[in-house]
Structure formats: C-alpha cells, structure tokens
Amino acid sequence: MKMTADGYAILRSYFGSLSKDFVNGVEGMVSAFNADGKVTYPEAAYMLATAYHETSGTMQPICEKGSKTYFDKYDTGKLASNLGNTPNKDGDGYLWRGRGFVQLTGKDNYVKASKKLNIDFVANPDLVLQLDNATKIMILGMREGWFTTHKLSDYIKDGKVDFINARRIINGTDCAEQIAKHATVFYNALRKP
C-alpha cells in the first residue's frame, strides 16, 4: 500500500493544498500500516480519516485543545472514574488529556497503551505525540476496541465497509458522516495506481 502522486492529487482536490507535515503524516501512517501487514485498504482509509479529523487536519499527533479548566470534566466524577483517573480534583484530567491521532484519553488508556507497546506512556504521556507511537496506538486501539469497546472489525471486515458507524470506535457518532466522506476520499487515493 502506498500513496502515489495521483493519490495525492485526489487528496488535494478534496482537502486543498497539502502541507509538508500533512504529507509526512500520511507517509508515516501508511508506512506503519505496511509494517503491520494486516491493515486493509478500507481500514487504512478509515484510520487516515480519523487522524485527519482528530488532528484538525494536520495529520500530525496533537494534544487535545482546551484550557486546564476544560479538562476538569476528566478530573472528577463519573467520566473521570470511567477513564481510570483519580476521583480527586488533582489535575489528572489535564495530565491524561487526549493526545495523538485518536486523542488517547484517561489514565487507563495510557496504562493499556504502555503495556501493549512496552513504552512507558504513564511516566511520559507526551511520547504519545511521536508519530510512530501515535500510529501504533491508533492501529491497535481501533483494532482491539480500547476506546469504546467497538473495534474496526465491527464495521470493516470481509467486504463489509461501514465508514459511518465506524465512528463508534472513537466517539459515538460525532461527525460520523463527515469522517465517512473523508474515509472514502482516502480510500480512493490509496487505491490510485
């Protein structure tokens, strides 16, 4: 699998001009998909579309945006508990804020990613911002259902491709139709010889 010059032309016609960082991000993710050896074209397209949406179109791993007080929603209460954060207002909502291509959020997810990749994201959460790490987290997390218990194979498998409902892997149906359109464009671009 690779993104050809004609594939990038498809992306430019849809997204507009592509920055060097955008192209580097796509190339890095596609390289990781190839190294994994199990990522199919529809899965790759959906992951690229998710990364596009979750990174505000940069195709580079980013931190979730917002002030420190914005992350208080992850610091106490039921949401904090569901994410494995402490029940105290101690700043771990901000510490374990979303990062990477899928906005990995909550201590439990950082612990899980650490164990799965044998990298200590708990001691250094910003390691999630490295392109290689962010891509591996995206691949494994989406494949294994880390984020919402929904996984890629629930929506993309054996000829079944449901880009709209695949959004449930990350965040319910938030922006599902828009991300599905992006996925179709990435799919067409990836398949262009």
Phi and psi restraints in degrees (value plus and minus 20) as a CYANA .aco file:
   2 LYS   PHI    -175.6  -135.6
   2 LYS   PSI     140.9   180.9
   3 MET   PHI    -119.6   -79.6
   3 MET   PSI      94.1   134.1
   4 THR   PHI    -107.0   -67.0
   4 THR   PSI     154.0   194.0
   5 ALA   PHI     -79.6   -39.6
   5 ALA   PSI     -59.6   -19.6
   6 ASP   PHI     -87.4   -47.4
   6 ASP   PSI     -54.1   -14.1
   7 GLY   PHI     -84.6   -44.6
   7 GLY   PSI     -62.9   -22.9
   8 TYR   PHI     -85.4   -45.4
   8 TYR   PSI     -51.4   -11.4
   9 ALA   PHI     -83.0   -43.0
   9 ALA   PSI     -59.5   -19.5
  10 ILE   PHI     -82.6   -42.6
  10 ILE   PSI     -64.0   -24.0
  11 LEU   PHI     -83.1   -43.1
  11 LEU   PSI     -62.4   -22.4
  12 ARG   PHI     -83.3   -43.3
  12 ARG   PSI     -58.1   -18.1
  13 SER   PHI     -87.6   -47.6
  13 SER   PSI     -44.0    -4.0
  14 TYR   PHI    -116.0   -76.0
  14 TYR   PSI     -67.8   -27.8
  15 PHE   PHI    -113.2   -73.2
  15 PHE   PSI     -35.7     4.3
  16 GLY   PHI      74.2   114.2
  16 GLY   PSI    -180.5  -140.5
  17 SER   PHI     -82.9   -42.9
  17 SER   PSI     126.8   166.8
  18 LEU   PHI    -131.6   -91.6
  18 LEU   PSI     104.6   144.6
  19 SER   PHI     -92.8   -52.8
  19 SER   PSI     144.0   184.0
  20 LYS   PHI     -80.5   -40.5
  20 LYS   PSI     -60.8   -20.8
  21 ASP   PHI     -81.9   -41.9
  21 ASP   PSI     -59.8   -19.8
  22 PHE   PHI     -79.2   -39.2
  22 PHE   PSI     -71.8   -31.8
  23 VAL   PHI     -81.9   -41.9
  23 VAL   PSI     -63.7   -23.7
  24 ASN   PHI     -81.2   -41.2
  24 ASN   PSI     -58.5   -18.5
  25 GLY   PHI     -85.2   -45.2
  25 GLY   PSI     -66.2   -26.2
  26 VAL   PHI     -80.4   -40.4
  26 VAL   PSI     -67.2   -27.2
  27 GLU   PHI     -81.0   -41.0
  27 GLU   PSI     -62.4   -22.4
  28 GLY   PHI     -83.6   -43.6
  28 GLY   PSI     -62.8   -22.8
  29 MET   PHI     -87.0   -47.0
  29 MET   PSI     -65.0   -25.0
  30 VAL   PHI     -82.1   -42.1
  30 VAL   PSI     -59.0   -19.0
  31 SER   PHI     -80.9   -40.9
  31 SER   PSI     -61.8   -21.8
  32 ALA   PHI     -88.0   -48.0
  32 ALA   PSI     -56.6   -16.6
  33 PHE   PHI     -81.0   -41.0
  33 PHE   PSI     -63.3   -23.3
  34 ASN   PHI     -85.6   -45.6
  34 ASN   PSI     -61.5   -21.5
  35 ALA   PHI     -83.8   -43.8
  35 ALA   PSI     -56.6   -16.6
  36 ASP   PHI     -84.3   -44.3
  36 ASP   PSI     -59.5   -19.5
  37 GLY   PHI      57.8    97.8
  37 GLY   PSI     -24.9    15.1
  38 LYS   PHI    -136.6   -96.6
  38 LYS   PSI     -27.1    12.9
  39 VAL   PHI     -96.8   -56.8
  39 VAL   PSI     102.6   142.6
  40 THR   PHI    -105.0   -65.0
  40 THR   PSI     146.9   186.9
  41 TYR   PHI     -78.2   -38.2
  41 TYR   PSI     -67.3   -27.3
  42 PRO   PHI     -83.2   -43.2
  42 PRO   PSI     -57.6   -17.6
  43 GLU   PHI     -84.5   -44.5
  43 GLU   PSI     -65.6   -25.6
  44 ALA   PHI     -79.0   -39.0
  44 ALA   PSI     -64.5   -24.5
  45 ALA   PHI     -80.8   -40.8
  45 ALA   PSI     -62.7   -22.7
  46 TYR   PHI     -89.2   -49.2
  46 TYR   PSI     -58.4   -18.4
  47 MET   PHI     -85.1   -45.1
  47 MET   PSI     -62.5   -22.5
  48 LEU   PHI     -81.7   -41.7
  48 LEU   PSI     -61.7   -21.7
  49 ALA   PHI     -84.3   -44.3
  49 ALA   PSI     -60.1   -20.1
  50 THR   PHI     -83.3   -43.3
  50 THR   PSI     -66.7   -26.7
  51 ALA   PHI     -79.9   -39.9
  51 ALA   PSI     -62.0   -22.0
  52 TYR   PHI     -78.0   -38.0
  52 TYR   PSI     -68.7   -28.7
  53 HIS   PHI     -86.2   -46.2
  53 HIS   PSI     -67.5   -27.5
  54 GLU   PHI     -93.4   -53.4
  54 GLU   PSI     -34.8     5.2
  55 THR   PHI    -130.0   -90.0
  55 THR   PSI      -2.4    37.6
  56 SER   PHI      35.2    75.2
  56 SER   PSI      17.5    57.5
  57 GLY   PHI      60.9   100.9
  57 GLY   PSI     -14.9    25.1
  58 THR   PHI    -102.9   -62.9
  58 THR   PSI     -46.0    -6.0
  59 MET   PHI      41.2    81.2
  59 MET   PSI       5.2    45.2
  60 GLN   PHI    -144.5  -104.5
  60 GLN   PSI     122.6   162.6
  61 PRO   PHI     -79.0   -39.0
  61 PRO   PSI     113.9   153.9
  62 ILE   PHI    -153.5  -113.5
  62 ILE   PSI     147.3   187.3
  63 CYS   PHI    -110.0   -70.0
  63 CYS   PSI     125.3   165.3
  64 GLU   PHI     -77.3   -37.3
  64 GLU   PSI     116.2   156.2
  65 LYS   PHI    -105.5   -65.5
  65 LYS   PSI     126.5   166.5
  66 GLY   PHI     126.4   166.4
  66 GLY   PSI     139.8   179.8
  67 SER   PHI     -94.3   -54.3
  67 SER   PSI     147.0   187.0
  68 LYS   PHI     -77.7   -37.7
  68 LYS   PSI     -56.9   -16.9
  69 THR   PHI     -89.1   -49.1
  69 THR   PSI     -48.0    -8.0
  70 TYR   PHI     -77.4   -37.4
  70 TYR   PSI     -56.1   -16.1
  71 PHE   PHI    -102.9   -62.9
  71 PHE   PSI     -19.1    20.9
  72 ASP   PHI     -79.8   -39.8
  72 ASP   PSI     -45.7    -5.7
  73 LYS   PHI     -83.0   -43.0
  73 LYS   PSI     -43.5    -3.5
  74 TYR   PHI    -115.2   -75.2
  74 TYR   PSI     -21.2    18.8
  75 ASP   PHI    -114.1   -74.1
  75 ASP   PSI     -55.1   -15.1
  76 THR   PHI    -159.0  -119.0
  76 THR   PSI     143.6   183.6
  77 GLY   PHI      65.4   105.4
  77 GLY   PSI    -186.9  -146.9
  78 LYS   PHI     -83.2   -43.2
  78 LYS   PSI     -63.0   -23.0
  79 LEU   PHI     -82.0   -42.0
  79 LEU   PSI     -63.9   -23.9
  80 ALA   PHI     -80.1   -40.1
  80 ALA   PSI     -64.9   -24.9
  81 SER   PHI     -82.3   -42.3
  81 SER   PSI     -63.1   -23.1
  82 ASN   PHI     -82.3   -42.3
  82 ASN   PSI     -49.1    -9.1
  83 LEU   PHI    -110.2   -70.2
  83 LEU   PSI     -25.1    14.9
  84 GLY   PHI      64.4   104.4
  84 GLY   PSI      -6.4    33.6
  85 ASN   PHI    -102.4   -62.4
  85 ASN   PSI     139.7   179.7
  86 THR   PHI     -87.2   -47.2
  86 THR   PSI     137.2   177.2
  87 PRO   PHI     -99.6   -59.6
  87 PRO   PSI     -23.4    16.6
  88 ASN   PHI    -110.4   -70.4
  88 ASN   PSI     132.9   172.9
  89 LYS   PHI    -102.2   -62.2
  89 LYS   PSI      67.3   107.3
  90 ASP   PHI    -148.6  -108.6
  90 ASP   PSI     -10.4    29.6
  91 GLY   PHI      71.0   111.0
  91 GLY   PSI     -17.5    22.5
  92 ASP   PHI     -96.0   -56.0
  92 ASP   PSI     -34.0     6.0
  93 GLY   PHI     -81.8   -41.8
  93 GLY   PSI     -61.0   -21.0
  94 TYR   PHI     -94.5   -54.5
  94 TYR   PSI     -62.0   -22.0
  95 LEU   PHI     -78.7   -38.7
  95 LEU   PSI     -63.9   -23.9
  96 TRP   PHI    -120.5   -80.5
  96 TRP   PSI      11.8    51.8
  97 ARG   PHI     -87.3   -47.3
  97 ARG   PSI     148.5   188.5
  98 GLY   PHI     -83.7   -43.7
  98 GLY   PSI     117.5   157.5
  99 ARG   PHI    -164.2  -124.2
  99 ARG   PSI     137.4   177.4
 100 GLY   PHI      72.4   112.4
 100 GLY   PSI    -171.5  -131.5
 101 PHE   PHI    -109.0   -69.0
 101 PHE   PSI     -40.6    -0.6
 102 VAL   PHI    -137.7   -97.7
 102 VAL   PSI     -13.1    26.9
 103 GLN   PHI      36.8    76.8
 103 GLN   PSI      38.9    78.9
 104 LEU   PHI     -72.7   -32.7
 104 LEU   PSI     102.9   142.9
 105 THR   PHI    -153.0  -113.0
 105 THR   PSI     119.1   159.1
 106 GLY   PHI      72.0   112.0
 106 GLY   PSI     123.8   163.8
 107 LYS   PHI     -78.1   -38.1
 107 LYS   PSI     -61.0   -21.0
 108 ASP   PHI     -76.8   -36.8
 108 ASP   PSI     -60.5   -20.5
 109 ASN   PHI     -90.2   -50.2
 109 ASN   PSI     -55.3   -15.3
 110 TYR   PHI     -86.9   -46.9
 110 TYR   PSI     -59.7   -19.7
 111 VAL   PHI     -83.8   -43.8
 111 VAL   PSI     -65.9   -25.9
 112 LYS   PHI     -80.6   -40.6
 112 LYS   PSI     -66.8   -26.8
 113 ALA   PHI     -82.4   -42.4
 113 ALA   PSI     -58.6   -18.6
 114 SER   PHI     -80.3   -40.3
 114 SER   PSI     -66.8   -26.8
 115 LYS   PHI     -86.5   -46.5
 115 LYS   PSI     -63.8   -23.8
 116 LYS   PHI     -87.7   -47.7
 116 LYS   PSI     -57.2   -17.2
 117 LEU   PHI    -123.0   -83.0
 117 LEU   PSI     -24.0    16.0
 118 ASN   PHI      36.3    76.3
 118 ASN   PSI      23.3    63.3
 119 ILE   PHI    -151.4  -111.4
 119 ILE   PSI     114.1   154.1
 120 ASP   PHI    -103.7   -63.7
 120 ASP   PSI      61.3   101.3
 121 PHE   PHI     -93.9   -53.9
 121 PHE   PSI     -37.9     2.1
 122 VAL   PHI     -91.3   -51.3
 122 VAL   PSI     -65.2   -25.2
 123 ALA   PHI     -91.3   -51.3
 123 ALA   PSI     -50.5   -10.5
 124 ASN   PHI    -161.2  -121.2
 124 ASN   PSI      61.2   101.2
 125 PRO   PHI     -77.4   -37.4
 125 PRO   PSI     -47.0    -7.0
 126 ASP   PHI     -90.2   -50.2
 126 ASP   PSI     -29.0    11.0
 127 LEU   PHI     -83.4   -43.4
 127 LEU   PSI     -41.3    -1.3
 128 VAL   PHI     -84.0   -44.0
 128 VAL   PSI     -40.6    -0.6
 129 LEU   PHI    -101.9   -61.9
 129 LEU   PSI     -23.5    16.5
 130 GLN   PHI     -99.1   -59.1
 130 GLN   PSI     113.0   153.0
 131 LEU   PHI     -72.8   -32.8
 131 LEU   PSI     -65.6   -25.6
 132 ASP   PHI     -82.9   -42.9
 132 ASP   PSI     -65.4   -25.4
 133 ASN   PHI     -85.4   -45.4
 133 ASN   PSI     -64.6   -24.6
 134 ALA   PHI     -80.3   -40.3
 134 ALA   PSI     -58.4   -18.4
 135 THR   PHI     -89.6   -49.6
 135 THR   PSI     -64.2   -24.2
 136 LYS   PHI     -82.9   -42.9
 136 LYS   PSI     -60.2   -20.2
 137 ILE   PHI     -81.8   -41.8
 137 ILE   PSI     -62.8   -22.8
 138 MET   PHI     -82.3   -42.3
 138 MET   PSI     -68.5   -28.5
 139 ILE   PHI     -80.8   -40.8
 139 ILE   PSI     -75.7   -35.7
 140 LEU   PHI     -86.7   -46.7
 140 LEU   PSI     -63.0   -23.0
 141 GLY   PHI     -83.5   -43.5
 141 GLY   PSI     -61.7   -21.7
 142 MET   PHI     -93.0   -53.0
 142 MET   PSI     -56.7   -16.7
 143 ARG   PHI     -88.9   -48.9
 143 ARG   PSI     -60.8   -20.8
 144 GLU   PHI    -117.1   -77.1
 144 GLU   PSI     -24.3    15.7
 145 GLY   PHI      55.8    95.8
 145 GLY   PSI      17.2    57.2
 146 TRP   PHI     -84.4   -44.4
 146 TRP   PSI     -53.0   -13.0
 147 PHE   PHI    -109.9   -69.9
 147 PHE   PSI     -60.9   -20.9
 148 THR   PHI    -156.3  -116.3
 148 THR   PSI     -13.3    26.7
 149 THR   PHI      58.6    98.6
 149 THR   PSI     -35.4     4.6
 150 HIS   PHI     -99.1   -59.1
 150 HIS   PSI     125.1   165.1
 151 LYS   PHI    -153.0  -113.0
 151 LYS   PSI     145.5   185.5
 152 LEU   PHI     -71.2   -31.2
 152 LEU   PSI     -64.5   -24.5
 153 SER   PHI     -85.4   -45.4
 153 SER   PSI     -34.8     5.2
 154 ASP   PHI     -89.3   -49.3
 154 ASP   PSI     -43.5    -3.5
 155 TYR   PHI    -147.0  -107.0
 155 TYR   PSI     -41.6    -1.6
 156 ILE   PHI    -155.1  -115.1
 156 ILE   PSI      84.0   124.0
 157 LYS   PHI    -191.2  -151.2
 157 LYS   PSI     119.4   159.4
 158 ASP   PHI      28.2    68.2
 158 ASP   PSI      28.6    68.6
 159 GLY   PHI      66.6   106.6
 159 GLY   PSI     -33.6     6.4
 160 LYS   PHI    -102.5   -62.5
 160 LYS   PSI     105.8   145.8
 161 VAL   PHI    -154.6  -114.6
 161 VAL   PSI      87.0   127.0
 162 ASP   PHI    -141.1  -101.1
 162 ASP   PSI      61.9   101.9
 163 PHE   PHI     -85.5   -45.5
 163 PHE   PSI     -49.0    -9.0
 164 ILE   PHI     -89.4   -49.4
 164 ILE   PSI     -74.0   -34.0
 165 ASN   PHI     -94.4   -54.4
 165 ASN   PSI     -35.7     4.3
 166 ALA   PHI     -80.9   -40.9
 166 ALA   PSI     -39.7     0.3
 167 ARG   PHI     -78.0   -38.0
 167 ARG   PSI     -45.2    -5.2
 168 ARG   PHI     -81.3   -41.3
 168 ARG   PSI     -37.7     2.3
 169 ILE   PHI     -83.7   -43.7
 169 ILE   PSI     -54.0   -14.0
 170 ILE   PHI    -129.4   -89.4
 170 ILE   PSI     -69.7   -29.7
 171 ASN   PHI    -177.6  -137.6
 171 ASN   PSI      45.9    85.9
 172 GLY   PHI      36.0    76.0
 172 GLY   PSI    -148.9  -108.9
 173 THR   PHI    -137.3   -97.3
 173 THR   PSI      -2.9    37.1
 174 ASP   PHI     -74.6   -34.6
 174 ASP   PSI      98.0   138.0
 175 CYS   PHI      38.6    78.6
 175 CYS   PSI       5.2    45.2
 176 ALA   PHI     -78.6   -38.6
 176 ALA   PSI     -63.4   -23.4
 177 GLU   PHI     -87.9   -47.9
 177 GLU   PSI     -61.0   -21.0
 178 GLN   PHI     -83.3   -43.3
 178 GLN   PSI     -64.9   -24.9
 179 ILE   PHI     -86.5   -46.5
 179 ILE   PSI     -56.3   -16.3
 180 ALA   PHI     -81.8   -41.8
 180 ALA   PSI     -59.7   -19.7
 181 LYS   PHI     -83.3   -43.3
 181 LYS   PSI     -63.8   -23.8
 182 HIS   PHI     -79.5   -39.5
 182 HIS   PSI     -63.0   -23.0
 183 ALA   PHI     -81.6   -41.6
 183 ALA   PSI     -60.0   -20.0
 184 THR   PHI     -83.2   -43.2
 184 THR   PSI     -60.8   -20.8
 185 VAL   PHI     -84.9   -44.9
 185 VAL   PSI     -66.8   -26.8
 186 PHE   PHI     -81.4   -41.4
 186 PHE   PSI     -59.0   -19.0
 187 TYR   PHI     -80.9   -40.9
 187 TYR   PSI     -69.0   -29.0
 188 ASN   PHI     -81.9   -41.9
 188 ASN   PSI     -57.8   -17.8
 189 ALA   PHI     -88.7   -48.7
 189 ALA   PSI     -62.8   -22.8
 190 LEU   PHI     -84.1   -44.1
 190 LEU   PSI     -53.0   -13.0
 191 ARG   PHI    -105.0   -65.0
 191 ARG   PSI     -27.1    12.9
 192 LYS   PHI     -95.4   -55.4
 192 LYS   PSI     101.8   141.8
